[in-house]
């Protein structure tokens, strides 16, 4: 069965999510340069387009962040066809099988939760709540959220893909995530996004 791709808008007007009918990756990764795309053929090829700023690859989708001066209506169909043709010419495979080689280029990146294994009890609780309640909704919008740290009632999260730079991310952080963590963990919690 071949790959088929459809495009889906996200809450971030600069990001579009390209969804495949098959799995693309077993890990999530944000890619902002050709050096980070090394050994991930679809990422290497997509970043050659001059209007692509960054990519976020996860399970069965690729979220593409475009440059501001380009309009989606001018490029979405071209990208959908290109992604479909590239995937089908390379056969079914896991595009993040070499992700460990890429991750060494990024400092403090915890998209792959196996990087940090020494979570405190409170961090484990917070991570569990994020994974159970927040992560599915964020992924459906073409992004990802991971716990960076919890210290002195401050929860710092990393936002990837469509969530990074999204105009509605502040309301999501404060109105959704912070409210939920205040109810379930501690009423004094404050949630912030990691300012990379």
N, C-alpha and C positions, 0 to 999 in steps of 0.2 A: 504494500500500500504506500503510495507516494505521500509526500507532505503537501498539505494545502494550507494556505495562509489567509487570514483575514485581518483587516486593520480595525482598531478600536480606539476611539478618542479617550483621553484621560482628563482628570480635573486640571492637570497642568497643560496650558495651551501650547507649550513648546515641546511636549512629549506625546508620541503616539505609540500605542502598543500593537505589535504585530504578533498574532496568536497562531500557533501551529496546531494541527490535529494530532500531533505526536510529540513525545517528549524530546526536548533539545538538550537538556542539561540536568545533572543530578545535584548541582550546586548553583548558587547565585553569585554573580560577579558584576561589578560596575567597571566599565572600561572607558577611559578618557583619552587614550593615546595608542598609537601603533605599537609602542613598546609593551604596553599592558595587554595588547591583543595577540601577542606572539603565541603561536601554536593553536589559536582559535580561528580557524579559516574564515568563518562567517563574519567575525568581528574585524579581522584584518581587511577583508574586502569592503565591508560597509564603511569603515573609517576612511576609505579612499574617496568617498563622496565628499565634495567640499562643503556641503551644507549640513553635514552630520557633526554634532558637537561631542556626543557621548552615547554609550550604549549601556543597557542593563539587561543581562541575560539570566533567565531563571526558568526552571521547569519547562514549560511549553510556550514561552513567549520571549520576545525581544522588545524592550522599550527603547525607542530612539529619541534622543533629544536633538532637535535641529537648531540651527542658528536663527536668530530673531528675524533677520531680513528675508527669509524664505517662508513661503506659505505652504501649508500642508496640501492644499488642493493642487499644487504644482508638482508635488513629489511623492505623495502617498501611493499612488498606483504604481509608479516606477519602482519604488522600494518593495512593495508587496510582490510584484513580479520577480524582481531581482532576488529577493530572499527565497522565494519558492523555487526558482530555477537553481540557485546555488545549493540549497538543501537537497533537492532531488538529484542533482548531478554528483553529489558526494555520498549519497546513500544514507541509510539510517545510522546515526551514531550519537554518541554523547560528546557534545562540543566542549564540555568542561572537564574532560578526563585529564587534561594537563594543567588544571587550574592552580595547583600548588606551585608550578613554575612562575605563574603570573603573580600570585599573591605576595611573593617575596619583594616585589617592586613597591608595594603600598604599605606604609607604616600605619599602625593602629587601626587597620581595617578588620572588622570582625563580622563581615558578611557571612563567612563560614564560621559558625559558632564553635567549631572544634578548636579554633585558635585559643580562645580563653576557656579554660576548664576549671579554674579555681574561683568560681562564683561563691560569694558569701550566701548565707541562708536567705537573706532578704533579696539579693540579686536573683537567686533561683526562683523565688516567688514571683518577682516582677517579670522575669524572662518567661515564666510559665503563663502569666496573664497576657503578656504581649503576644506570645505564640498562639494562645487559644482564642483570644478575643479580637486582637488588632491585626495580626499578620494576614489572615485570610482576606479581610477587607482591603488592606493596603495592596496586597498582591493582585486583587481583582482590578485595582486601578493602575497596575503596571509598575508598582514600586515595591520597596522592602523597608522594613524597620527592624533594627536590632538594638539590643541593650549595649551601651558603651560602658557606663558605670552607674553606681548608686552610692552617693556619699552625702552625709549631712542633709538628708531629706531631698536631695536633688537627684532626679533621674535624668541621665543624659542618654539620648538615643541617636543612632546613626540613621539617616534617611537616604535611601538610594533610589535610582531609577526615576520614575515620574514624581516621586515625593520630594526629591531634592530640588529645591527652588520653586516648588509649587505654591501659588498664591494662597491656596486654602490650607497649607500645612500648619500654619499657626493656629487656626481654629481647630484643626484635627488634634494637634498636640494639647491645647488647653481645654477645649470643649469635650473631646473624646477621651484621649489617653489619660490626661491628668485627672479628670473627674472619676474615671474608672479606678485608677490606682489610689486615689483618695478614699474611695468607698471600700476597696478591698484590702489595702495595705495600711495606709497612714493618712489622716486628714491633712497633714502638713506637707505632703509631697508636692514638689514643683517639678514639672517636666520641661526640659530644654532640648534643643537639637544641637548636636555636635557641630561646631563651626570649624570644620576641617582646616 
